[in-house]
């Protein structure tokens, strides 16, 4: 029975992206470890663990909610991305 934890910075993934990530990682585990067995699916655990931006560092820089929103777009109260920033 596989357990997968995906760690990410809070605010990068919206609800739709999380759903897609959980489904696709599950599909991959069923395909590879479960050798395509539909019965194996019910034994696959996948979890997304989000941490506050201040708990992360990339190249010595701690991202802020504003940097994340400016890069990926803000997420509304419903968990969905409001809009992606223009390049």
C-alpha positions as CSV (number, residue, x, y, z in Angstrom):
1,X,0.0,0.0,0.0
2,X,1.8,3.1,-1.2
3,X,1.8,6.4,0.7
4,X,2.9,9.5,-1.2
5,X,3.3,13.0,0.3
6,X,3.7,16.0,-2.0
7,X,5.1,19.0,-0.2
8,X,4.5,22.5,-1.6
9,X,4.3,26.1,-0.7
10,X,0.7,27.2,0.2
11,X,-0.8,29.4,-2.5
12,X,0.9,27.8,-5.5
13,X,-1.7,25.2,-6.3
14,X,-5.4,26.0,-6.6
15,X,-8.2,23.5,-5.8
16,X,-8.5,22.3,-9.4
17,X,-4.7,21.7,-9.7
18,X,-4.7,19.8,-6.4
19,X,-7.5,17.5,-7.6
20,X,-5.7,16.9,-10.9
21,X,-2.4,16.2,-9.1
22,X,-4.0,13.7,-6.7
23,X,-5.7,11.9,-9.5
24,X,-2.7,11.7,-11.8
25,X,-0.3,10.6,-9.1
26,X,-2.8,7.9,-8.1
27,X,-3.1,6.8,-11.7
28,X,0.6,6.6,-12.1
29,X,1.0,4.4,-9.0
30,X,-1.8,2.1,-10.2
31,X,0.0,1.8,-13.5
32,X,3.5,1.3,-12.2
33,X,3.3,-0.3,-8.8
34,X,-0.2,-1.9,-9.2
35,X,0.6,-3.1,-12.7
36,X,-2.7,-1.6,-13.9
37,X,-4.9,-3.4,-11.4
38,X,-8.1,-1.5,-10.8
39,X,-8.3,-3.2,-7.3
40,X,-4.9,-1.6,-6.4
41,X,-6.4,1.9,-6.6
42,X,-8.2,1.7,-3.3
43,X,-4.9,1.1,-1.5
44,X,-3.2,4.2,-2.9
45,X,-2.8,7.1,-0.4
46,X,-1.7,10.5,-1.8
47,X,-1.5,13.6,0.3
48,X,-0.6,17.2,-0.5
49,X,1.1,18.9,2.4
50,X,1.2,22.7,2.1
51,X,3.5,24.9,4.2
52,X,3.4,28.6,4.7
53,X,5.7,30.5,2.3
54,X,7.9,31.6,5.2
55,X,8.8,27.9,5.9
56,X,10.5,27.7,2.5
57,X,13.6,29.1,0.9
58,X,14.7,29.1,-2.8
59,X,18.2,30.3,-3.4
60,X,18.2,31.9,0.0
61,X,15.0,33.9,-0.6
62,X,11.8,33.3,1.3
63,X,8.7,33.8,-1.0
64,X,5.9,36.0,0.3
65,X,2.2,35.6,-0.5
66,X,2.5,38.6,-2.7
67,X,5.4,37.1,-4.7
68,X,3.4,33.8,-5.1
69,X,0.3,35.7,-6.2
70,X,2.3,37.8,-8.6
71,X,3.9,34.7,-10.1
72,X,1.1,32.2,-10.1
73,X,-2.1,34.3,-9.6
74,X,-4.2,34.9,-6.5
75,X,-6.5,32.2,-5.2
76,X,-10.0,33.1,-4.2
77,X,-12.0,32.1,-1.1
78,X,-13.4,29.1,-3.1
79,X,-9.9,27.7,-3.6
80,X,-9.8,28.5,-7.3
81,X,-7.3,30.7,-9.1
82,X,-8.8,34.1,-9.8
83,X,-6.5,35.0,-12.7
84,X,-3.0,34.3,-13.9
85,X,-0.6,37.2,-14.1
86,X,0.2,38.5,-17.6
87,X,3.8,37.7,-18.7
